[in-house]
Structures are given as C-alpha cells and as structure tokens.
Amino acid sequence: MSGSVLSVRDLTVRAHVDSGPRTLLDAVSLDLGKGEILGLVGESGSGKSLFCRSLVRLLPSSLLKIESGSVLLEGRDLMRIDDGEMLKVRGGEIGMIFQNPTSHLDPVMRIGDQIAEGIRYHQGFSAREARTAATDILAQVGFPDPKRQYDSYPHEFSGGMRQRAMIGVALSCNPKILIADEPTTALDVTIQAQILRLLIDIRDRRGLSIILITHDLGIVAQTCDRIAVLRGGKLIEEGPKRTILARPQHPYTINLINSHPSLPGAISAPLLEIAEAGKPARPLLEIDDLHVRFRAGGALLRGGAKTVSAVAGVSLQIMPGETVGIVGESGSGKSTLARAVLGLTPLSSGHVTFDGVDLALQKSAGLAKLRRETAMVFQDPYNALNPRLTIGQMLAEVLKVQGKVARADIPVRIGELLDLVGLEREFAGRKPRSMSGGQCQRAGIARALAVDPKMIIADECVAALDVTIQAQIIELFRDLTAKMNLTLIFIAHDLAIVRNLCERVVVMYRGEIVEEGRSEEVFARPKHPYTAALIAAIPDIDPDKRLLQGADGKDHPHSMPIQSIKRMP
C-alpha cells in the first residue's frame, strides 16, 4: 500500500425533516490507501452505506444534504465538482457492488451487454471491442464459459454467479476504487468465500482499492487490511485489523467482537435437552418420505421437459419446543422443504403431519390449522413487508385476522410485539421505506409472533442483520422457545449461528438429508464430507485463518464448487 487514493475529511450529512435537522454523519474522516481493502463495520443505521453513497453524491433522499466536509480523490475534491464531472466519476473512478444483485441487474438485458454498456460509455470502445472486453471480464470474475454466458440473462444464474456478474459490471469501467456494500450477505458460506477470494484476487491483479461494508467481523478478519467502526454516524475506532481485533479500545467495538458467533469460546451452550419423561408421545411435525418435484426446461410445444427433484425422500420428526437448524447451500432444498411443510408448495408424494393432521390426506383442515398455528419469517425484509402499510397497521391486520386478541386490546399487543423484537414503539407509525434492513427484519419477526404460533419457520431471517442484532434475535428466539414452548425451524447458510442457537442440525444436499444429529456432535465430528466442507468455510475471526481452509489445514478452493450443487426452481 502506498499513499492515499481517497481522503475524506469532516464529512457531515444531515436530514432536514419536519422535526428539525438530524445529523446522520457527524464529521467522519477516513483515508483509503492505494491497493488497500478497508472494512467498514457497524450496525444497521450506523451510516456505513450512507457514507459510501455520500462519496459519489448519491444520497437516497432529497431531504438529505451534505452539509460540510471534503472528499479528495487523488487530490480532487468530489464535493466541489459539477454534476457532469461527477457522472464520470461514478463507475469510471469509483465502482459499486450492492448486496442484492437481483435488484441491481437489468432482468431483460443480457449479462454481457450490461458489462459492455459501461465499457462503451466510460472507455469509448466500439460495440465489437466492448464485447471482447466484457467477455474477458466475465472470465476474470469466474464465469466458466464466458463467450456463451455473455448472452445469458440474470435469472439463468445462481445468486453467487449473479453477484460475480455485478462485480463484472463494476469492473467494466476500470475504476480506481471499488465499494462493496454487503456483497456476500445472502450467499452460502462456500460461495461467500469464493466471492471474497475473487475480490482479493482482483485487488492483487488490478491494484484497485476496496471499501468493504459488512457486519461480519469474520469476513473483515480474513479479507481486510484495516477496520473502521461506525456508530450513530460517528467514526469511533479505526486502525489495522490485527490491532482492532486484538486490542479494541471502544466498548462498542468490544461488544461487536464478543457478539461474533464464530468466535471460539463464545458459543452459547445449546438449550438443555428436554427430559425424556417430559417429552410428549407425538411429534409436533412429522415428515415421512417427502418428495417435491418440478417440471423444468424444454420448449412449450416440442416437449423435452425434465423433472427436477427439489426434495427427495426426506423424513424428519420435530418435537414441540425443539429448535432445529436446517443447513445447506443454495439448491439443497431447504426452502422448498419449508414451503412444502407450510402447504405453500404441492407435495409430489409422502406425508407432512402437523399436530396430528396429515396435510396430504386432510388438506383443507391441515391448511387451516397451519395458518392458525404456524408463521414464517423471510430472508428479504423489504419484499416481505407491505410498503403501503405502517408497521402498526401491518401487525393490526394480522391480529384482526387471527381473532385471538380483542380489538380494543390490539394497540397494547402491538406495543408488546415491538418490545419483544427490540423496536421502539414509535415504529408502529413508520413505513418500511423509512427503516433499515435490520429494523424491517425485526418488524417481520414481530408479524410472525403476532400469530401466536406453535411453530415458526425462519428462512435465513438473520442473514442481513448485524452481529449484535443477530445475537439479540438469537437470544429472543431462545427466550421464546423456553417460555412459550415455541418450536423453531431455523433455515440458514450461516452455520455459526445454527451452532449457537439450535439443539439439533439437519444437513441437506441435493434434496436429501445427508447428516442429522445434536449440534455439538455434528460440528465437532461431522460424518459426511459435505458437512465438513460447510464447516471449514465458516468465516473465522482469526485473521491468520485463510479463506475456505479445510480441516486438514490446506486450502480447498474447489472442494465444493457451486457447479456441483443442483439448481432448484
């Protein structure tokens, strides 16, 4: 690293709302060295994404204003240049990678053309030259057949490949700085490791500087050179990663490190096993030889469609009050199994019995019971909430439909639900667009609790949350299962959280259960090589542990490639 490519001094952003000005970024000063990877960490609402958007003057609302400060890009102040020059800086000198590639890739435009578009705009290439350059970039970011895949659309790729495509779009303009905003949050641990290694390789090859926004200190430890910690719009700590991780000075940083679920020795003990004598004779949920198949591929008139087995002969019993984690990579069948259990996906064969009612034999009675006594928490908080309703209206709607709370008592119950998930009661009057991702996810959990369920299925529900909030949600689920005898099925690709929360873990691969057992047993002595590969890919807070390191101490970058995982609808 030599010299600073970016120097930010006293950057201040305020929101001008009816109640008066509110400071969102408070005199933040940071330097980014040439060829450096800077990890920007902090909770939702701390100002991480706003800071990076402010660098390129792309504020999310007209109510927000950059009040003061300077952003020097190789000596030129980006706060003083005109809009036309700023347009060239965006993409051309500072590229951005976002958390959700599906939302930021054009669904009706070929992947290759999306990369070529930036090349033609910023570098003035002809169409043929841009296609050649875009194909080269597809190869650089790990597309196995770039010439053919140039003409493919985003929906034809997995989440990990779409994220690679977005990195390609960002690189197409040959920027000096790459801002990566939570680029691996929604990805499986092995795919996450591949994307992080890709970013490091691109940095080494191109010498570009990277700002990596993340809430996972394991990612920071294994990827970044320096760490900057934001809280409430203020920079509270900054320095080399080894110094920050080994000797944090600020209590908030200490709390972030202690909250990291992968930290050795910080794993909470699993819930005590229910005494045999107290166990009910009948499982709450019983799955017997369940198959879910989809028709995929083939032309409409010519036929040729094939059958894909998303769930292939799964049998599982879950007792009341039990907490079960279901893990596996994208395409393993986790979410399809959850949807089949809740009656949202048709069963091809087999049986799902909930509290004595067989969904295959008594479909109407089974669905009615499921809707009264089960709830689901989804991965994407923004798409799971109605943008037109306030949080209070959303919760009131559920409470009215369920009919378990008297109408006069609904406002009180809404306040209790917000308290349960750690939201201020003022959030009852707010809409999702005015809230952070973490706040929206907690509202989604409150909606699930409003059903007063016997069982909750949480599908990647903490993937987008900060480590401290994850710890709070885990503790909340632990309290609920203990106090209410709530049964929890926790679907996740973050094995560290499953290890921390769940009594039992079920590992799925290609629609089948390949391993099952008590969490401490499975994590300590995995029997299946796939389970071992998943565990080896967990990001560790130890900065000396290399990405995707196997149990034998050697790197296994291709031990479980995404191509080996069956793609599911």
Buried (B, 14 or more C-beta within 10 A) or exposed (E): EEEBBBBBBEBBBBBBEEEEEEBBBBBBEBBBBBBBBBBBBBBBBBBBBBBBBBBBBEBEEEEBBBBEBBBBBEEEEBBEBEEEEBEEBBBBBBBBBBBBBBEBBEEEEBBBBBBBBBBBBBBEBEEEBBBEBBBEBBBBBBBEEBEEBBEBBBEEBBBBBBBBBBBBBBBBBBBBBBBBBBBBBBBBBBBBBBBBBBBBEBBEEBEBBBBBBBBBBBBBBBBBBBBBBBBBBBBBBBBEBBBBBEEBEEEBBEEBBEBBBBBEEBBEEBBEEBEEEEBEEEBBBBBBEBBBBBEEEEEEEEEEEEEBBBBBBBEBBBBBBBBBBBBBBBBBBBBBBBBBBBBEBEBBEBBBBBBEBBBBEBBEEBBEBBBBBBBBBBBBBBEBBEEEBBBBBBBBBBBEEBEEBEEEEBBEBBBBBBEBBBBEBEBBEBBBEEBBBBBBBBBBBBBBBBBBBBBBBBBBBBBBBBBBBBBBBBBBBBEBBEEEEBBBBBBBBBBBBBBBBBBBBBBBBBBBBBBBBBBBEBBEEBEBEBBBBBBBBBBBBBBEBBBBBBEEEEBBBEBBBBEBBBEBE
